[in-house]
Amino acid sequence: MATPTPILQIINLETVFSTQSGIVRAVDKISFEIFPGETVAIVGESGSGKSVTALSVMRLLDTPGGIAGGEAVFHSNEFGQVDLLQLPEKQLQGLRGKEISMIFQEPMSSLNPVYTCGKQVAEVLLLHTKLTKQEARERTIQLFEKAKLPRPEQMYDAYPHEISGGQKQRVMIAMAMACEPAILIADEPTTALDVTVQARMLQLIDELRVKENTAVLFITHDLSVVAEIADRILVMYKGKLVEQGNTFDIFTNPQHPYTKGLLACRPKLSDKPQSVLPTVSDFMEEDAFGNIIEKKKHAHEPPLEDVVKRHTLTYLEQQQANGQKPPLLQVKGLKVYFPAKKNFFGRTTEYIKAVDGVSFEVQPGETIGLVGESGCGKTTLGRALLRLVEPTEGNILFEGYDIAQFSATELRKSRRNFQMIFQDPYASLNPMHTVGEAIMEPMRVHKLYTSGKEHRAKAMELLDKVGLLPEHFQRYPHEFSGGQRQRISIARALALQPKCIICDESVSALDVSVQAQVLNLLNKLKQEFGITYIFITHDLSVAKYMSDRILVMSKGRIIESGAPDQLFKNPQQEYTRTLLSAIPRGEPEDILAAQQKRKAMKALG
């Protein structure tokens, strides 16, 4: 049998960035290949070089980035065997979108806001094919149907801001697959998407791969996402390929300590409640020469099982004590309606029922997980509890007082005990204020402590609590990573010593190792300060790890609730079962079954 020819060969690719502190090697002489009809996943944390690898192959790097060496040998139908890194720009433009396509991580910034979704996909067809405008329109609508977009004809005329994040991502998939490319590069296409939307997108990409024999280069920071769709996995760390191999082998027998850390730090459905998540730093360290080696356990460090047991006992003791106390928060018949349609006289005739008659209680020291798909109303509910969105109807009793009836002055005072950590820490931090100013501001507003010296001392103490350094006090938000910014947001929320904190998708876009650090930090602070959390997330694995009780939302209503183990083992609602079935498990038997299914699909074509 003839050996198959790779569609793309990357040979000693080296990409550098010029910075004030010198040259940074973002991609450090990596080599790999990908075959037609194969899915190869590149995994690693932010800064590992995986996205830069894809942008280098497509020659889409911005200054000060540049390709310092290597080859990207592509077998083109039109030009034959070419090196993409040396190809003239005009020929490369002919390949981009036609033979090599890319789905970018952020569809909103990739789609032009002034053109309709349909016109942007049709533009690709008009540029690379001989179709007429009408034929391009018909082909685009067919692509939208394949991408399982609702109402394809109306979607053609919709602007990007008029559709959801998952729908925008499917428009990007339709655009990428418009010309049936030989290679599809998918850069973090499922980040921050609901598990059900994620599952549909992965299925769609796989179906297109099988039908068109397209090679897929899938880039992600989440190993569990690629467990059942990738044939091979490449693991990147600080610009280098530290491990590569068959998906099953990587998951069942990882060799590099970094890979072991990535696999261990994501919450699993089988994990015990209130366990401590390991992080990458628990598995690896650098020797005197800067080489990565497996971390040795020191004699003074307690086994992880003992740490888990200690936290679990503390949690059980706290729950027994809380059983004698009245609820901290009681929500009764809460409704939040938004005007959707008005008549000729300006009167609202139709409403969007974002939150539709929700009732629940939260005990002191409890963590409530609030889960559901985008648009189910969970974020609106969280904002309504703080009156960041005004309720249409209902009661919000915090320690017996109805927040829904508070005046502006009373509401401001109540915020001392009720805080929120937002999904995007960069957007919630003032870029003109230093970290120290951001943490001290709520203290000044609520007149905590008597002097600026005390404010500063407390801010320094909080920075230490969340694992940041004293020198970070004078720095600005843009100087930090996403995980560090989220720690700053946590420190600011803690500045008022609140009794309850709402965490709105606070770890959804973080690397799995950084996510583990933040989740461990939240649990540690809960133990130390007795904080109550309302944890809003679309990630059910994270919800199970964090929560004492889970509420499932759909179409503005709570349709099911219960303890995590009970809910995950015996869900009562079909909607909950659908959510659970969409979670990528990453277990060996699941990976084997998925690989066998992929082989069968490929054989059938």
C-alpha positions in Angstrom: 0.0 0.0 0.0 1.4 3.4 -1.0 2.3 5.8 1.8 -0.2 8.7 1.8 1.3 12.2 1.0 0.8 14.9 3.7 -1.3 17.9 2.5 0.8 20.2 4.7 4.4 19.8 6.1 5.7 22.2 8.7 9.5 22.0 8.8 11.5 23.9 11.5 9.1 26.8 11.6 10.5 29.7 13.7 8.5 32.9 14.4 9.9 35.7 16.5 8.6 39.0 17.9 10.7 42.1 18.5 10.1 43.6 21.9 11.8 46.2 24.1 13.3 43.5 26.2 14.7 41.6 23.1 13.6 38.9 20.7 10.9 36.5 21.8 10.7 33.2 20.0 6.9 32.6 19.9 7.4 29.5 17.7 10.7 27.7 18.2 11.6 25.4 15.3 8.6 23.1 15.3 7.9 20.4 12.7 4.8 18.4 12.0 2.6 17.2 9.1 -1.1 16.7 8.4 -2.8 14.4 6.0 -6.0 14.8 3.9 -9.1 13.9 6.0 -7.2 14.0 9.3 -7.8 16.2 12.3 -4.7 17.3 14.1 -5.1 19.3 17.3 -2.6 21.7 18.7 -3.1 22.2 22.4 -1.5 24.5 25.0 -2.1 27.5 27.2 -2.2 31.1 26.1 1.3 32.1 25.0 2.3 28.6 24.0 2.6 29.6 20.3 -0.3 27.6 18.9 -2.3 30.5 17.4 0.9 32.1 16.2 1.7 28.8 14.4 -1.6 29.0 12.5 -1.1 32.7 11.6 2.4 32.0 10.4 1.2 29.3 8.1 -1.4 31.7 6.7 1.1 34.6 6.7 -1.3 36.8 8.7 1.2 38.0 11.3 1.2 41.6 12.4 4.2 43.7 13.1 6.4 43.3 15.2 6.0 39.5 14.5 7.9 37.9 11.7 8.9 34.4 10.3 12.6 33.8 11.0 12.9 30.5 9.3 11.4 27.1 8.3 9.1 25.8 5.6 5.4 25.2 5.2 5.1 22.9 2.2 1.5 22.7 0.9 0.3 20.5 -1.9 -2.0 22.9 -3.9 -4.5 21.8 -6.5 -3.8 25.0 -8.5 -0.1 25.6 -8.0 1.3 22.2 -7.1 3.8 21.8 -4.3 4.6 25.3 -2.8 6.2 26.7 0.3 3.6 29.0 1.8 6.3 31.0 3.5 7.9 31.9 0.2 4.9 32.2 -2.0 4.3 35.6 -3.7 1.4 37.5 -2.0 -0.8 37.5 -5.1 -0.7 33.6 -5.3 -1.1 33.4 -1.5 -4.3 35.5 -1.7 -5.6 33.0 -4.3 -5.1 30.2 -1.8 -6.5 31.9 1.3 -10.2 31.1 1.6 -10.2 28.8 -1.4 -7.7 26.0 -0.6 -6.8 27.0 3.0 -9.5 28.5 5.2 -9.4 29.7 8.8 -12.1 30.0 11.5 -10.9 32.7 13.9 -11.4 32.6 17.7 -13.5 35.8 17.9 -16.2 35.8 15.2 -17.5 39.3 16.2 -14.2 40.9 15.4 -13.8 38.7 12.3 -17.1 39.6 10.7 -17.6 43.0 9.2 -20.4 44.8 11.2 -21.6 46.9 8.3 -22.3 44.0 5.9 -24.9 41.2 6.3 -23.8 37.7 7.2 -24.9 36.4 3.8 -23.0 39.0 1.8 -19.8 38.3 3.6 -20.0 34.6 2.8 -21.1 35.3 -0.8 -18.1 37.6 -1.2 -15.8 34.6 -0.7 -17.6 32.7 -3.4 -17.6 35.6 -5.9 -13.8 36.1 -5.3 -12.7 32.5 -5.8 -15.4 31.0 -8.1 -17.2 32.0 -11.3 -20.6 32.0 -9.7 -23.0 34.9 -10.5 -24.4 37.0 -7.6 -27.7 35.0 -7.6 -25.8 31.7 -7.6 -23.6 32.9 -4.8 -26.6 33.8 -2.8 -28.2 30.4 -3.3 -25.0 28.6 -2.5 -24.6 30.7 0.7 -28.1 29.8 1.9 -27.2 26.1 1.3 -24.1 26.6 3.4 -26.2 28.1 6.2 -28.5 25.1 6.0 -25.4 22.8 6.3 -24.2 24.8 9.2 -27.6 24.3 10.8 -28.3 28.0 11.2 -32.0 28.7 11.8 -34.0 30.5 9.1 -31.1 30.5 6.5 -32.8 33.0 4.2 -33.4 35.5 7.0 -30.0 34.8 8.3 -28.5 35.9 4.9 -29.9 39.4 5.5 -29.0 39.5 9.3 -26.1 41.6 10.5 -23.6 40.1 12.9 -24.9 42.0 16.0 -28.3 40.6 15.4 -27.4 37.0 16.0 -25.9 35.0 18.9 -22.3 34.0 19.5 -22.9 30.4 18.4 -24.7 31.6 15.3 -21.8 33.9 14.4 -19.4 31.1 14.8 -21.5 28.9 12.4 -21.5 31.8 9.9 -17.7 31.7 10.1 -17.7 27.9 9.5 -19.9 28.4 6.5 -17.5 31.0 5.2 -14.5 28.8 5.8 -16.1 25.8 4.0 -17.6 27.8 1.1 -14.9 26.8 -1.4 -14.4 23.3 0.0 -10.8 23.9 1.2 -8.2 21.3 1.4 -7.2 22.5 4.9 -9.4 24.1 7.6 -7.6 25.8 10.5 -9.9 26.3 13.5 -8.5 28.6 16.1 -10.3 28.2 19.4 -13.7 27.9 17.6 -15.5 26.7 20.7 -14.1 29.0 23.4 -16.9 30.3 25.7 -19.6 28.5 23.8 -22.3 26.4 25.5 -21.7 22.7 25.6 -24.6 21.9 23.3 -23.5 24.6 20.7 -20.0 23.3 21.1 -21.1 19.7 20.4 -23.0 20.8 17.3 -20.1 22.8 16.0 -17.6 19.9 16.5 -20.0 17.6 14.8 -20.4 20.0 11.8 -16.7 20.4 11.4 -16.2 16.6 11.5 -19.0 16.0 8.9 -17.5 18.5 6.6 -14.1 16.8 7.1 -15.5 13.4 6.1 -17.5 14.6 3.1 -14.8 16.8 1.5 -11.7 14.9 2.8 -10.6 18.1 4.4 -7.6 18.2 6.7 -8.4 20.0 10.0 -5.9 21.8 12.2 -7.8 22.4 15.5 -6.3 24.8 18.0 -7.5 24.9 21.6 -6.3 25.2 25.2 -8.8 22.5 26.3 -7.7 18.9 25.9 -11.1 17.5 26.7 -12.6 19.3 23.6 -10.4 17.4 21.2 -10.6 14.0 23.0 -13.2 12.7 20.6 -12.5 14.6 17.4 -8.7 14.5 16.9 -6.7 11.8 15.3 -3.4 13.2 16.6 -2.5 15.8 19.3 0.5 18.2 19.4 1.2 19.7 22.8 2.9 23.1 22.7 4.7 24.9 25.6 6.6 28.2 25.3 6.9 27.9 21.5 8.1 24.3 21.5 6.4 21.0 20.7 6.9 19.1 23.9 4.8 16.0 23.0 2.9 14.6 20.1 1.1 11.4 19.4 -2.1 9.5 18.8 -5.1 10.9 20.8 -5.7 7.7 22.7 -2.0 7.4 23.7 -1.8 11.1 24.8 -4.8 10.7 27.1 -4.0 7.3 28.5 -0.2 7.5 28.7 1.1 11.1 28.6 4.9 11.3 28.7 5.7 15.0 29.3 4.9 16.6 32.7 3.2 19.5 31.0 0.8 17.2 29.2 0.1 15.4 32.5 -0.6 18.8 34.2 -3.0 19.9 31.4 -5.0 16.6 31.6 -5.2 16.7 35.4 -6.2 20.3 36.0 -9.6 20.3 34.3 -12.5 19.3 36.6 -13.9 15.9 35.7 -17.5 14.7 36.1 -16.1 11.8 38.3 -14.3 14.1 40.7 -15.4 14.2 44.3 -17.1 17.5 45.5 -14.9 20.2 47.1 -11.7 18.5 45.9 -8.6 20.7 45.2 -7.7 20.9 41.6 -4.1 20.2 40.7 -2.4 22.8 38.4 0.4 22.5 35.8 3.0 23.8 38.4 2.2 20.7 40.5 3.7 18.5 37.8 6.7 20.3 36.4 9.5 22.7 37.2 12.7 24.0 35.5 16.1 22.7 36.3 19.3 25.0 36.5 19.6 24.9 32.7 16.0 25.9 32.0 14.9 22.4 31.0 11.4 21.2 31.9 11.5 18.3 34.3 8.9 16.4 36.3 8.4 18.0 39.7 9.4 15.9 42.7 7.2 15.7 45.7 8.8 17.2 48.7 8.6 15.4 52.1 6.9 18.4 53.8 4.1 18.7 51.2 0.9 16.8 52.2 -0.6 14.3 49.7 -3.3 15.8 47.6 -5.8 13.3 49.0 -5.2 14.7 52.5 -5.8 18.3 51.3 -9.1 17.1 49.6 -10.2 15.4 52.8 -9.4 18.4 55.0 -11.4 20.7 52.7 -14.3 18.3 52.5 -14.5 18.0 56.3 -14.5 21.8 56.7 -17.3 22.0 54.1 -19.5 19.4 55.8 -19.0 21.1 59.2 -20.0 24.4 57.7 -23.1 22.9 56.1 -24.3 21.5 59.4 -23.9 24.9 61.0 -25.7 26.6 58.2 -28.7 24.2 58.5 -29.7 26.1 61.7 -29.6 29.6 60.0 -32.3 31.4 57.9 -31.5 31.8 54.2 -29.1 34.5 53.2 -31.0 35.2 49.9 -34.6 34.5 49.0 -35.8 35.1 45.4 -39.6 35.0 44.9 -41.4 35.2 41.6 -38.7 37.3 39.9 -39.4 38.5 36.4 -37.3 40.6 34.0 -39.1 41.5 30.7 -37.5 43.5 27.9 -39.6 45.3 25.2 -39.4 43.4 21.9 -42.1 45.1 19.7 -44.0 48.4 19.8 -47.2 49.4 18.0 -47.9 52.7 16.1 -48.5 54.6 19.3 -45.2 53.5 20.9 -46.8 51.0 23.3 -45.0 47.7 23.9 -47.0 44.8 22.4 -44.5 42.0 22.8 -41.8 41.3 25.5 -38.7 39.1 25.7 -39.2 37.2 29.0 -35.5 36.9 30.0 -36.4 35.9 33.5 -39.9 34.5 33.9 -41.1 33.9 37.5 -37.9 32.5 39.2 -37.9 31.5 42.8 -35.1 29.9 45.0 -33.2 30.3 48.3 -29.5 30.4 49.1 -28.1 29.4 52.5 -25.1 31.2 54.1 -21.8 29.7 52.9 -23.5 27.8 50.1 -22.3 27.8 46.5 -25.2 27.7 44.0 -24.4 26.8 40.4 -26.6 28.5 37.8 -26.3 26.7 34.5 -27.9 26.8 31.0 -27.3 27.7 27.4 -26.7 31.3 26.2 -30.0 33.2 26.2 -31.5 31.1 29.0 -31.5 34.1 31.3 -28.8 33.2 33.9 -26.7 36.4 33.4 -29.8 38.6 33.4 -30.9 36.9 36.6 -27.5 37.5 38.2 -27.6 41.2 37.2 -31.2 41.5 38.4 -30.3 40.3 41.9 -27.9 43.3 42.2 -30.4 45.6 40.4 -27.9 46.2 37.6 -31.0 45.3 35.6 -34.3 46.4 37.0 -36.7 43.6 37.8 -40.2 43.8 36.2 -41.8 41.9 39.1 -40.9 39.9 42.2 -39.0 40.0 45.5 -35.2 39.7 46.3 -34.9 39.3 50.0 -31.3 39.6 51.2 -31.0 38.9 55.0 -34.8 39.6 55.1 -34.7 43.0 53.3 -36.2 43.3 49.8 -33.6 44.7 47.5 -36.2 45.1 44.8 -37.9 47.8 46.8 -34.7 49.7 47.8 -34.1 53.4 47.0 -30.9 54.3 45.2 -29.2 55.2 48.5 -30.3 51.9 50.2 -29.2 50.0 47.1 -25.7 51.5 47.1 -25.3 50.5 50.8 -26.5 47.0 50.1 -23.7 46.5 47.5 -21.2 46.3 50.4 -22.6 42.8 51.2 -23.4 41.8 47.6 -20.7 41.9 44.9 -20.2 40.6 41.4 -17.2 39.2 39.5 -17.9 39.8 35.8 -17.1 37.5 32.8 -14.6 39.9 31.2 -12.3 41.3 33.8 -10.6 43.7 31.3 -13.9 45.3 30.4 -14.8 45.7 34.1 -11.6 47.3 35.1 -10.9 51.0 34.3 -7.9 51.0 32.0 -6.9 54.5 33.4 -6.7 53.3 37.0 -3.9 51.3 38.5 -4.7 48.0 40.2 -4.3 49.6 43.6 -6.8 52.4 42.7 -9.3 49.8 41.4 -9.2 47.9 44.7 -9.2 50.9 46.9 -12.1 52.7 45.1 -15.0 50.6 46.7 -13.4 51.2 50.1 -13.6 54.9 49.6 -17.1 54.9 48.2 -18.4 52.9 51.2 -16.2 54.8 53.7 -14.4 51.8 55.0 -11.4 52.6 57.1 -10.3 56.1 58.0 -7.3 56.9 55.9 -5.6 56.4 52.6 -2.8 54.5 54.4 -5.3 52.0 55.7 -6.8 51.6 52.2 -3.4 50.9 50.8 -2.5 48.4 53.5 -5.8 46.6 52.9 -5.3 46.6 49.1 -1.8 45.1 49.6 -3.3 42.4 51.9 -5.9 41.5 49.3 -3.3 41.3 46.5 -1.5 38.8 48.6 -4.7 36.9 49.3 -5.3 36.4 45.6 -1.7 35.4 44.8 -0.4 38.7 43.3 2.7 40.7 44.3 3.1 44.1 46.0 4.7 45.6 42.9 1.4 44.9 41.0 -0.2 47.7 43.0 1.1 50.4 40.6 0.5 48.6 37.4 -2.4 48.9 34.9 -4.9 46.2 33.8 -3.3 45.9 30.3 -0.1 44.8 31.9 -1.6 41.5 33.2 -2.7 38.2 31.7 -6.4 37.2 31.7 -6.0 35.0 34.8 -4.2 37.8 36.7 -6.9 40.3 35.7 -9.5 37.9 37.1 -7.6 37.7 40.4 -7.6 41.5 40.5 -11.4 41.5 40.0 -11.7 39.0 42.9 -9.6 41.2 45.1 -11.8 44.2 44.3 -14.9 42.2 45.1 -13.4 41.2 48.4 -12.5 44.7 49.3 -15.9 45.3 50.9 -15.9 42.0 52.8 -19.1 40.9 51.1 -21.3 38.1 52.3 -22.3 37.0 48.8 -20.5 37.2 45.5 -22.1 36.5 42.0 -19.5 35.0 39.7 -20.7 35.5 36.1 -18.8 33.1 33.8 -15.7 34.2 35.7 -13.5 31.4 34.3 -15.1 30.6 30.9 -12.3 32.1 28.7 -9.3 31.1 30.9 -6.7 28.4 30.2 -7.5 25.2 32.0 -4.5 25.6 34.4 -5.3 29.2 35.1 -9.0 28.2 35.5 -7.9 25.6 38.1 -5.9 28.2 40.0 -8.9 30.7 40.1 -11.4 27.9 41.2 -9.0 26.8 43.9 -8.7 30.4 45.0 -12.5 31.0 45.1 -12.9 27.8 47.3 -10.1 28.9 49.6 -11.6 32.3 50.1 -15.0 30.6 50.7 -13.4 28.6 53.5 -11.5 31.5 55.0 -14.3 34.2 54.9 -17.5 32.1 54.8 -18.5 33.7 51.4 -21.7 32.6 49.7 -21.4 32.2 45.9 -23.9 32.3 43.0 -21.7 30.7 40.3 -23.1 31.3 36.8 -21.5 29.1 34.1 -22.3 27.2 30.9 -19.6 24.6 31.8 -21.3 21.8 33.7 -18.0 20.2 34.8 -16.9 23.4 36.5 -20.5 23.8 38.0 -20.3 20.3 39.4 -16.9 20.9 41.0 -17.8 24.3 42.5 -21.4 23.8 43.5 -23.3 22.5 46.6 -26.5 22.8 44.6 -27.2 23.4 40.9 -30.1 25.2 39.3 -30.8 24.5 35.6 -32.3 27.4 33.6 -34.1 27.3 30.3 -36.1 30.1 28.6 -36.0 32.3 31.7 -37.2 29.6 34.1 -35.5 27.2 36.6 -36.6 23.8 35.3 -34.6 21.6 37.6 -32.5 21.8 40.7 -30.6 19.5 43.1 -27.3 18.4 44.5 -24.6 17.9 41.7 -24.3 14.1 42.1 -28.0 13.6 42.1 -28.5 15.9 39.1 -25.7 14.4 37.0 -26.6 10.8 37.8 -30.4 11.1 37.5 -31.5 14.2 35.6 -35.3 14.5 35.4 -35.7 16.9 32.5 -34.9 16.2 28.9 -33.1 19.6 28.6 -30.8 18.7 31.4 -30.0 15.3 29.8 -29.2 17.0 26.6 -26.8 19.4 28.4 -25.1 16.5 30.1 -24.8 14.3 27.0 -23.0 17.2 25.2 -20.1 17.3 27.7 -16.9 15.9 26.3 -15.9 13.2 28.7 -12.3 12.4 27.6 -12.5 8.9 29.1 -10.5 6.1 27.4 -13.6 4.2 26.3 -15.2 7.4 24.9 -12.0 8.2 22.9 -11.9 4.6 21.5 -15.5 4.7 20.5 -15.1 8.1 18.9 -12.1 6.9 16.9 -13.9 3.8 15.7 -16.8 5.9 14.6 -14.5 8.3 12.8 -12.9 5.4 10.9 -16.3 4.1 9.9 -17.4 7.5 8.7 -14.3 7.9 6.7 -14.7 4.5 5.1 -18.3 5.3 4.1 -17.1 8.8 2.8 
